[in-house]
Amino acid sequence: MVLAAASPAAAADFTPRPLLTADSSWTGLYGGINVGGFTSSGTTTWNPLPSPSLFGFDAMTSNIGTSGAAVGLQAGYNYQLAPAWLVGFEADATGDHTTSSALSTWTSFGTNVPLPGSYTKEIRTLEWLSTARGRFGYLLTPRTLLYFTGGAAWSGVNYAAASAAPAGPGYASSVSFTDTKMGYVLGGGVEFLTWDRWLIRGEYLYHHFDGASAVGGAAGFPGFPSGYTWSSFNIQEFRAALSYKF
């Protein structure tokens, strides 16, 4: 008798959670994982100081860029506005450790004649990427969302550069530092709400960040340091994301 009475209650404790119906609302919290690829672009410039004419060599600008894979996490909140509009907020964090560099040879000022044995190398390493974005979308169907997104972006960047030449006692200059850059992000995508509470999307994000600069002195040449400039840079990211709606 006791076992018979307890069985229905025990079974109820393990009843599967109901699936979403076709007209379920998108409103609610969600979180998940994203994977994709990205490219970054920009330029670097070596500035012989106090000026190229006094230094005796030309300033040099080179393209610098890279591409790679990225994996990250996202979490956010959607609010569905009847009948077919949606607003929301999302934050994410992505690991994207990649290095890009530019290598060039010094050229004599005004002549474009290279100096054998000389070089300047400038490096930019992306360590991580994060955004905080608003989302605004339109429901093409009850379970298909077309959306635009935009907001603030942050990136951890390591910069390094070195210049050397067999001039006099030998010229050598170098710098290295890490910086957190703040910029903006814009993008959009298509997202699908499945029957069992999973959100699946394809997304494009465009990030923009300001550049950086530094001056490195050279032992034996106190009046002739090297200036290094990394331009503002862009990151274009294509990714897929899977989230669970709580």
Legacy VTK file of the C-alpha trace (Angstrom):
# vtk DataFile Version 3.0
C-alpha trace
ASCII
DATASET POLYDATA
POINTS 246 float
0.000 0.000 0.000
2.786 2.447 0.842
4.727 1.700 -2.327
1.630 2.057 -4.476
0.848 5.484 -3.008
4.385 6.800 -3.479
4.856 5.702 -7.080
2.775 8.440 -8.809
4.526 11.219 -6.857
7.972 9.803 -7.605
7.139 9.529 -11.281
5.937 13.157 -11.336
9.310 14.349 -10.059
10.942 13.116 -13.258
8.392 14.350 -15.767
10.269 15.808 -18.810
10.154 19.573 -19.148
7.558 20.551 -21.775
8.935 21.553 -25.147
8.272 24.983 -26.619
5.273 25.294 -28.877
5.295 26.945 -32.287
3.902 30.199 -30.892
6.238 30.378 -27.863
7.703 33.756 -26.981
11.393 34.593 -27.505
11.386 36.532 -24.228
13.868 35.291 -21.647
17.483 34.660 -20.703
19.809 32.543 -22.832
23.454 31.477 -22.905
25.735 29.350 -25.059
28.866 28.920 -27.152
30.065 30.306 -30.496
32.712 29.207 -32.996
33.955 30.888 -36.154
36.761 32.639 -37.967
38.006 36.199 -38.296
40.359 38.465 -40.214
42.076 41.651 -39.022
43.727 44.427 -41.016
45.731 47.615 -40.475
49.156 49.183 -41.044
52.366 49.837 -39.113
54.826 52.702 -39.548
58.448 53.097 -38.498
59.287 56.785 -37.877
63.023 57.605 -37.644
63.316 60.498 -35.181
63.701 63.415 -34.780
62.904 63.337 -38.521
63.731 61.111 -41.512
65.991 63.800 -43.020
68.041 64.182 -39.810
68.099 60.441 -39.177
69.127 59.803 -42.767
66.563 57.083 -43.555
62.999 57.030 -44.862
59.939 56.355 -42.762
58.324 53.064 -43.732
54.666 51.980 -43.680
53.624 48.354 -44.118
50.355 46.454 -44.188
49.741 44.153 -41.245
46.961 41.609 -40.961
46.074 38.094 -39.908
43.269 35.553 -39.806
42.361 32.708 -37.509
39.747 30.731 -35.624
37.828 31.950 -32.567
35.818 30.241 -29.831
33.753 32.082 -27.248
30.745 32.289 -24.951
27.675 34.519 -25.123
24.775 35.327 -22.804
21.855 37.680 -23.155
18.205 38.545 -22.728
15.492 38.880 -25.379
12.184 40.706 -25.086
9.607 40.009 -27.772
7.411 42.929 -28.778
4.082 41.770 -30.189
3.594 40.608 -32.761
6.883 40.349 -34.680
9.584 42.598 -33.199
12.339 41.815 -30.709
14.799 43.844 -28.634
17.559 42.477 -26.443
21.015 42.745 -24.965
23.978 40.403 -25.326
27.548 40.185 -23.972
30.250 37.822 -25.182
33.902 36.925 -24.675
36.095 35.348 -27.352
39.586 33.872 -27.336
41.413 34.784 -30.554
45.175 34.599 -29.909
46.827 35.410 -33.268
49.946 37.333 -34.267
50.587 39.505 -37.326
53.850 41.231 -38.227
55.590 43.389 -40.826
59.301 43.273 -41.709
61.077 45.914 -43.791
64.598 47.075 -44.716
65.819 50.632 -44.144
66.256 52.837 -47.214
68.523 55.900 -47.390
66.569 59.140 -47.160
65.289 60.340 -50.514
67.086 57.660 -52.536
65.166 54.409 -51.825
68.536 52.603 -51.618
68.357 49.758 -49.048
70.921 49.462 -46.248
72.175 45.844 -46.124
71.749 44.202 -42.723
69.125 46.701 -41.506
65.556 45.885 -40.555
62.470 47.014 -38.681
59.944 44.468 -37.437
56.589 45.455 -35.911
54.200 42.940 -34.315
50.592 43.049 -33.133
49.109 40.114 -31.204
45.374 39.864 -30.502
44.836 38.149 -27.149
41.072 38.328 -26.580
37.904 40.057 -27.728
34.713 41.031 -25.878
31.531 42.962 -26.718
28.401 44.356 -25.054
25.672 44.846 -27.667
22.060 45.728 -28.138
19.969 43.632 -30.526
16.961 44.662 -32.613
15.176 42.191 -34.842
12.151 41.226 -36.876
10.487 37.796 -36.772
10.164 36.526 -40.343
8.275 33.551 -38.882
7.428 32.759 -35.242
10.728 30.859 -34.981
13.002 32.787 -37.447
14.622 36.071 -36.405
16.467 38.524 -38.647
18.401 40.982 -36.452
20.833 43.894 -36.307
23.295 44.300 -33.430
25.741 46.981 -32.273
27.535 48.344 -29.236
30.882 48.574 -27.487
33.863 46.271 -28.013
37.116 45.634 -26.150
40.271 43.831 -27.206
43.479 42.843 -25.433
46.457 43.608 -27.703
50.188 43.076 -27.297
52.511 45.316 -29.312
56.223 44.759 -29.978
58.767 46.268 -32.373
62.514 46.306 -32.992
64.900 48.109 -35.341
68.576 47.368 -36.000
71.262 48.434 -38.459
75.064 48.042 -38.829
75.610 51.796 -38.514
78.530 53.034 -36.390
78.658 50.906 -33.216
75.437 49.219 -34.325
71.951 50.684 -34.004
69.357 48.794 -31.927
65.979 49.906 -30.600
62.976 47.964 -29.277
59.629 48.384 -27.470
57.017 45.992 -26.065
53.754 46.679 -24.221
50.186 45.413 -23.746
47.079 47.539 -24.072
43.307 47.114 -23.763
41.593 48.859 -26.652
37.972 50.018 -26.626
36.057 50.408 -29.861
32.724 49.608 -31.441
31.049 46.624 -33.075
28.265 46.372 -35.675
26.700 43.345 -37.288
23.708 41.139 -37.808
22.491 37.648 -38.450
19.700 35.100 -38.628
18.603 33.062 -35.603
16.237 30.108 -35.255
14.241 29.099 -32.176
13.868 25.314 -32.218
11.154 23.209 -30.607
13.288 22.146 -27.642
14.520 25.520 -26.350
17.720 25.755 -28.431
18.672 28.920 -30.359
20.856 28.451 -33.462
22.316 31.390 -35.399
24.707 32.530 -38.104
26.277 35.948 -37.425
28.638 38.567 -38.856
30.394 41.149 -36.627
32.584 44.099 -37.655
34.859 45.497 -34.902
36.903 48.701 -35.043
39.671 49.745 -32.613
42.071 52.706 -32.381
45.805 52.226 -32.875
48.818 52.726 -30.622
52.305 54.252 -30.736
55.569 54.130 -28.799
59.127 55.490 -28.960
62.169 53.321 -28.378
65.588 54.783 -27.641
68.848 53.409 -29.008
72.022 53.038 -26.938
74.868 54.949 -28.575
72.399 57.134 -30.530
70.659 59.243 -27.848
69.352 61.827 -30.312
67.944 59.312 -32.784
65.177 57.133 -31.288
62.715 55.073 -33.323
59.019 55.838 -33.353
56.599 52.960 -33.929
52.953 53.443 -34.878
50.224 50.850 -35.271
47.179 52.222 -37.104
43.581 51.693 -36.091
42.509 48.192 -37.082
39.399 46.263 -38.027
38.300 42.736 -37.183
35.688 40.960 -39.293
34.208 37.879 -37.687
31.892 35.207 -39.085
30.547 32.714 -36.576
27.868 30.231 -35.645
26.338 30.172 -32.174
24.290 27.737 -30.155
22.355 28.969 -27.097
19.886 27.499 -24.627
16.806 29.530 -23.691
16.104 29.263 -19.965
LINES 1 247
246 0 1 2 3 4 5 6 7 8 9 10 11 12 13 14 15 16 17 18 19 20 21 22 23 24 25 26 27 28 29 30 31 32 33 34 35 36 37 38 39 40 41 42 43 44 45 46 47 48 49 50 51 52 53 54 55 56 57 58 59 60 61 62 63 64 65 66 67 68 69 70 71 72 73 74 75 76 77 78 79 80 81 82 83 84 85 86 87 88 89 90 91 92 93 94 95 96 97 98 99 100 101 102 103 104 105 106 107 108 109 110 111 112 113 114 115 116 117 118 119 120 121 122 123 124 125 126 127 128 129 130 131 132 133 134 135 136 137 138 139 140 141 142 143 144 145 146 147 148 149 150 151 152 153 154 155 156 157 158 159 160 161 162 163 164 165 166 167 168 169 170 171 172 173 174 175 176 177 178 179 180 181 182 183 184 185 186 187 188 189 190 191 192 193 194 195 196 197 198 199 200 201 202 203 204 205 206 207 208 209 210 211 212 213 214 215 216 217 218 219 220 221 222 223 224 225 226 227 228 229 230 231 232 233 234 235 236 237 238 239 240 241 242 243 244 245
